[in-house]
Amino acid sequence: MKSCFVFLIGCLIGAAAAAETTTAPSFRAGAATSNITSSLGGGIIGGFVPIPATHVHDEQHVRCLVLDDGQTQLALAVCDLLGIHFAVSVEARKQIQESTGIPPERVLICATHTHSACSALGQRYEPLQPLDEYQAFVAQRIADGIKCAQNNLRPAQIAFGTAEAPEHVFNRRWFMKPGTMPPNPFGGTDQVKMNPPAGSTDLVEPAGPTDPTVSFLAVREPTGRPIAVFAAYSLHYVGGVGPGHISADYFGMFCRHLERQMQAEDQELPMVAMLANGTSGDINNINFRTPRPQQAPYAQMRIVAEDVAAKVYAALDKVEYRDHVTLAASYRELELARREVTAEQLEWANKTLAERPLVPGKADLPTIYADRTRRMAESPPTIPVALQVLRIGEVCLGTMPCEVLCEIGLDFKKRSPLQPAFLVSLAHGYLGYLPTPRQHALGGYETWMATNRLERNASDKMLDALLEMAAELQPAPAR
């Protein structure tokens, strides 16, 4: 009788231990990269007129991270491109679902905004269009990178942290002294100037703030070996490349430098660093009050990249890793009106093009903007705007498919019902600049027709939607 009782107790203990083992959550992560370097001879975009690619200074990549909480998988991909067309995101996420089972709404795809890459944007404003050869290649390589990251899933810990890098970010929209503002391409005068003459005595003050914070997620194995760092910084790009050079700009340099600092000698799977573009639509690396002397190609880029990487590396000592967090995602396509082209604006565009025909390769701004205005008038009246929120533990990561002005990102950080929070630009499409209504009223490059494609209140509507989506993702209270 006694032996039966002991046996029964042993069975109950064993069953309880087995149940605990099977129900205990297991957090995993995996990272990978895939190469998306375009062929030489393609057109490098970033200026008003594309230039042919003649040299690859450093390769373009998609940097990928997959997170798995035992119930939900999220995928994040950062592409070394100026932007991606919405159709590229749609195709890539379709292929990702087919190869990995991760639903499209749980996949984040964004571009860094390097100005030294060939275009994955296509030629038209339509939201969905057939992919050209390079766009199809990029979509396939994004899917390949996510699949490889999923293949590399292993037990992991995760942490959130921030670093401050204020010395590299400057607002590029400036008020100038009365009478010194040059005319815009449309024949009018704005209240603020994008990239005014550096060091000019005509400068008054910037028209907006900066965001010096680098927000990051760090993922490692339980042994301490690093898996990935996903970071976001609100700095447009640095530039200063060689003529016709393909380059991932400071985003790529940051990744390579951080990987060199963090990689363990006995590490079989390489650590992957990722740097997304925060909200830098009006932020660049030019100190307009005290301009720096001209530098050799890539010199300033390296200064910024290595300093920001060093700051993130130092901040890693202060983060607290967790063995498990829960994951969730929300995705919404908000239908917004495109920027209205008035009859007077269309008349100006047609008259300008009749007098000054568009010449390929010639950077004539009135002609370029007349052509863009006419194409805007011919595009669909509404645009699906992809918005996404990822919840990673308590961290809230929101996205918009635009070059988002800095103050919008700061507003999201402050108002998000999930904290901490940060916003990433240029995700799931490229719809031009996103100014606030206040910035619209000031004019300037970021508000020009076709540079800005969405209705004037778009930023308010998009931010409200993201905050609503974030509220819906709040985790259930612990019992």
Long-range contacts (C-beta under 8 A, 24 or more apart in sequence): 25-69, 25-70, 25-71, 25-324, 25-326, 26-70, 26-155, 26-324, 27-67, 27-68, 27-69, 27-70, 27-155, 27-156, 27-157, 27-158, 27-322, 27-323, 27-324, 27-325, 28-67, 28-68, 28-70, 28-153, 28-154, 28-155, 28-156, 29-65, 29-66, 29-67, 29-68, 29-153, 29-154, 29-156, 29-158, 29-219, 29-227, 29-228, 30-65, 30-66, 30-149, 30-150, 30-151, 30-152, 30-153, 30-154, 30-227, 31-63, 31-64, 31-65, 31-66, 31-149, 31-152, 31-219, 31-227, 31-228, 31-269, 31-271, 31-272, 32-64, 32-145, 32-146, 32-148, 32-149, 32-151, 32-152, 32-272, 33-61, 33-62, 33-63, 33-64, 33-145, 33-272, 34-61, 34-62, 34-64, 34-141, 34-142, 34-144, 34-145, 34-148, 35-59, 35-60, 35-61, 35-141, 36-60, 36-61, 36-62, 36-79, 36-80, 36-81, 36-137, 36-138, 36-141, 36-142, 37-246, 38-117, 38-118, 38-134, 38-246, 39-118, 40-246, 42-118, 42-119, 42-134, 43-118, 43-119, 44-115, 44-116, 44-117, 44-118, 44-244, 44-246, 45-82, 45-115, 45-117, 45-118, 45-119, 45-121, 46-82, 46-114, 46-115, 46-116, 46-117, 46-237, 47-115, 47-363, 48-363, 48-365, 48-368, 49-361, 49-362, 49-363, 50-119, 51-243, 51-244, 52-244, 53-118, 53-244, 53-245, 53-246, 54-243, 54-244, 54-245, 55-242, 55-244, 55-245, 55-246, 56-245, 56-246, 57-116, 57-241, 57-242, 57-245, 57-246, 57-247, 57-298, 58-246, 58-247, 58-248, 58-252, 58-253, 58-256, 59-248, 59-252, 60-114, 60-117, 60-246, 60-248, 60-252, 61-248, 61-252, 62-138, 62-141, 62-142, 62-145, 63-145, 63-255, 63-272, 63-273, 63-274, 64-142, 64-145, 64-146, 64-148, 64-149, 64-272, 65-149, 65-219, 65-227, 65-228, 65-230, 65-272, 65-274, 66-100, 66-102, 66-146, 66-149, 66-150, 66-152, 66-153, 67-156, 67-158, 67-219, 67-327, 67-392, 68-153, 68-327, 69-324, 69-325, 69-326, 69-327, 71-326, 71-327, 72-106, 72-326, 72-327, 72-328, 72-329, 73-100, 73-101, 73-102, 73-106, 73-150, 73-327, 74-102, 74-106, 74-107, 74-108, 74-327, 74-329, 74-390, 74-392, 75-100, 75-102, 75-106, 75-107, 75-108, 75-146, 75-149, 75-150, 76-107, 76-108, 76-230, 76-274, 76-390, 77-107, 77-108, 77-109, 77-110, 77-142, 77-145, 77-146, 78-110, 78-111, 78-112, 78-230, 78-251, 78-274, 78-275, 78-276, 79-109, 79-110, 79-111, 79-112, 79-120, 79-138, 79-142, 80-111, 80-112, 80-114, 80-117, 80-248, 80-249, 80-251, 80-252, 81-111, 81-112, 81-113, 81-114, 81-117, 81-120, 81-138, 82-111, 82-113, 82-114, 82-115, 82-117, 82-119, 82-120, 82-121, 82-430, 83-111, 83-113, 83-120, 83-121, 83-426, 83-429, 83-430, 84-109, 84-110, 84-111, 84-120, 84-121, 84-135, 84-138, 84-426, 84-428, 84-429, 84-430, 85-120, 85-121, 85-122, 85-129, 85-131, 85-135, 85-429, 85-430, 86-127, 86-128, 86-384, 86-386, 86-401, 86-428, 86-429, 86-430, 87-122, 87-127, 87-128, 87-129, 87-130, 87-131, 87-135, 88-120, 88-131, 88-135, 88-138, 88-139, 88-142, 89-386, 89-427, 89-428, 89-429, 90-128, 91-131, 91-135, 91-136, 91-139, 92-138, 92-139, 92-140, 92-142, 92-143, 95-139, 95-140, 95-142, 95-143, 96-142, 96-143, 96-146, 96-147, 99-143, 99-146, 99-147, 100-146, 100-147, 100-150, 102-146, 102-150, 104-331, 105-329, 105-330, 105-331, 105-388, 106-329, 106-331, 106-390, 107-146, 108-388, 108-390, 108-397, 108-399, 108-424, 108-427, 108-428, 109-142, 109-427, 109-428, 110-276, 110-277, 110-399, 110-424, 110-425, 110-426, 110-427, 110-428, 111-277, 111-426, 111-427, 111-430, 112-237, 112-248, 112-249, 112-251, 112-275, 112-276, 112-277, 112-426, 113-236, 113-237, 113-277, 113-280, 113-403, 113-425, 113-426, 114-237, 114-247, 114-248, 114-249, 114-251, 114-252, 115-237, 115-239, 115-249, 116-239, 116-241, 116-245, 116-246, 116-247, 116-248, 116-249, 117-246, 117-247, 117-248, 118-246, 121-430, 124-375, 124-379, 125-338, 125-375, 125-376, 125-379, 125-380, 125-453, 126-379, 126-380, 127-380, 127-383, 127-384, 127-429, 152-269, 154-221, 154-227, 154-269, 155-221, 155-222, 156-219, 156-220, 156-221, 156-222, 156-227, 157-219, 157-220, 157-221, 157-222, 157-321, 157-322, 157-323, 158-217, 158-218, 158-219, 158-321, 158-322, 158-325, 158-392, 158-393, 159-217, 159-218, 159-219, 159-319, 159-320, 159-321, 159-322, 160-215, 160-216, 160-217, 160-218, 160-319, 160-392, 160-393, 160-394, 160-395, 160-420, 161-215, 161-216, 161-218, 161-312, 161-315, 161-316, 161-318, 161-319, 162-213, 162-214, 162-215, 162-216, 162-315, 162-420, 163-213, 163-214, 163-216, 163-308, 163-311, 163-312, 163-314, 163-315, 164-212, 164-213, 164-214, 164-311, 165-212, 165-213, 165-214, 165-233, 165-307, 165-308, 165-311, 166-210, 166-212, 167-307, 168-235, 168-285, 168-304, 168-307, 168-308, 169-210, 169-211, 169-212, 169-234, 169-235, 169-280, 169-283, 169-284, 169-285, 170-206, 170-210, 170-283, 170-284, 170-285, 170-286, 170-287, 170-288, 171-206, 171-207, 171-208, 171-209, 171-210, 171-282, 171-283, 171-406, 172-206, 172-236, 172-282, 172-283, 172-284, 172-286, 172-288, 173-206, 173-207, 173-208, 173-282, 173-439, 173-442, 173-444, 173-446, 174-203, 174-204, 174-205, 174-206, 174-207, 174-288, 175-203, 175-204, 175-205, 175-206, 175-207, 176-200, 176-202, 176-203, 176-204, 177-202, 177-203, 177-204, 184-443, 184-448, 185-365, 185-366, 185-368, 185-369, 185-448, 186-345, 186-348, 186-366, 186-369, 186-448, 186-449, 187-348, 187-366, 188-443, 189-443, 190-442, 190-443, 190-444, 190-447, 191-441, 191-442, 191-443, 191-444, 192-442, 192-443, 192-444, 193-444, 194-282, 194-444, 194-445, 194-446, 195-284, 195-286, 195-445, 196-288, 198-286, 198-287, 198-288, 198-291, 199-288, 199-289, 199-290, 199-291, 200-288, 203-288, 203-289, 206-288, 207-282, 207-439, 207-442, 207-444, 208-282, 208-405, 208-406, 208-407, 208-439, 209-406, 209-407, 209-410, 210-234, 210-283, 210-406, 211-278, 211-279, 211-283, 211-406, 211-409, 211-410, 213-422, 214-308, 214-311, 214-312, 214-315, 215-278, 215-420, 215-422, 216-312, 216-315, 217-392, 217-395, 218-316, 218-319, 218-321, 220-321, 222-323, 224-264, 225-264, 225-267, 225-271, 226-262, 226-263, 226-264, 226-267, 226-271, 227-269, 227-271, 227-272, 228-271, 228-272, 228-273, 228-274, 229-258, 229-262, 229-271, 229-272, 229-273, 229-274, 229-312, 229-316, 230-274, 230-276, 231-273, 231-274, 231-275, 231-276, 231-312, 232-275, 232-276, 232-277, 232-278, 232-422, 232-423, 232-424, 233-275, 233-277, 233-278, 233-280, 233-308, 234-277, 234-278, 234-279, 234-280, 234-283, 234-406, 234-409, 235-277, 235-278, 235-280, 235-283, 235-284, 235-285, 235-304, 236-277, 236-280, 236-281, 236-283, 236-284, 236-285, 236-403, 237-284, 237-285, 238-285, 238-300, 238-301, 238-304, 238-305, 239-301, 240-295, 240-297, 240-298, 240-299, 240-300, 240-301, 241-297, 241-298, 241-301, 242-297, 242-298, 245-297, 247-298, 249-301, 250-301, 250-302, 250-304, 250-305, 250-308, 251-275, 251-277, 251-305, 252-305, 253-301, 253-302, 253-305, 253-306, 253-309, 254-305, 254-306, 254-308, 254-309, 257-305, 257-306, 257-309, 257-310, 258-309, 258-312, 258-313, 261-309, 261-310, 261-313, 262-313, 262-316, 273-309, 275-308, 276-424, 276-425, 277-424, 277-425, 277-426, 278-409, 278-422, 278-423, 278-424, 278-425, 279-404, 279-405, 279-406, 279-408, 279-409, 279-410, 279-412, 279-423, 279-425, 280-403, 280-404, 280-406, 280-425, 281-402, 281-403, 281-404, 281-405, 281-406, 281-425, 281-433, 281-434, 281-435, 281-446, 282-405, 282-406, 282-439, 282-446, 283-406, 322-393, 325-392, 325-393, 325-394, 326-391, 326-393, 326-475, 327-390, 327-391, 327-392, 327-393, 328-390, 328-391, 328-473, 328-475, 329-388, 329-389, 329-390, 329-391, 329-473, 330-388, 330-389, 330-469, 330-470, 330-472, 330-473, 331-386, 331-387, 331-388, 332-386, 332-387, 332-388, 332-465, 332-469, 333-384, 333-385, 333-386, 333-387, 334-384, 334-385, 334-387, 334-461, 334-462, 334-465, 335-382, 335-383, 335-384, 335-385, 336-382, 336-383, 336-385, 336-454, 336-455, 336-458, 336-461, 336-462, 337-381, 337-382, 337-383, 337-454, 337-455, 338-376, 338-379, 338-380, 338-381, 338-382, 338-383, 338-453, 338-454, 338-455, 339-376, 339-449, 339-450, 339-452, 339-453, 339-454, 339-455, 339-456, 340-455, 341-373, 341-376, 341-377, 341-449, 345-373, 345-377, 345-449, 346-373, 346-374, 346-377, 348-373, 349-373, 349-374, 349-377, 350-374, 369-448, 369-449, 369-450, 372-449, 372-450, 372-451, 373-449, 373-450, 375-450, 376-449, 376-450, 376-453, 383-431, 383-453, 383-454, 385-429, 385-431, 385-454, 385-458, 385-462, 386-427, 386-428, 386-429, 387-462, 387-465, 387-466, 387-469, 388-427, 388-428, 388-469, 389-466, 389-469, 389-470, 389-473, 391-418, 391-470, 391-473, 391-474, 391-475, 394-418, 394-419, 394-420, 394-475, 395-420, 395-421, 396-420, 396-421, 396-422, 396-470, 396-473, 397-421, 397-422, 397-423, 397-424, 398-422, 398-423, 398-424, 398-466, 398-469, 398-470, 399-423, 399-424, 399-425, 399-427, 399-428, 400-424, 400-425, 400-427, 400-434, 400-462, 400-466, 401-426, 401-427, 401-428, 401-429, 401-430, 401-431, 402-426, 402-430, 402-431, 402-432, 402-433, 402-434, 402-454, 403-432, 403-433, 403-434, 403-446, 404-434, 404-459, 405-433, 405-434, 405-435, 405-436, 405-439, 405-446, 405-459, 407-436, 407-439, 408-434, 408-436, 408-459, 408-463, 411-463, 412-463, 412-466, 412-467, 415-463, 415-467, 416-466, 416-467, 416-470, 417-467, 417-470, 417-471, 417-474, 418-470, 418-471, 418-473, 418-474, 421-470, 423-466, 434-458, 434-459, 434-462, 435-459, 436-460
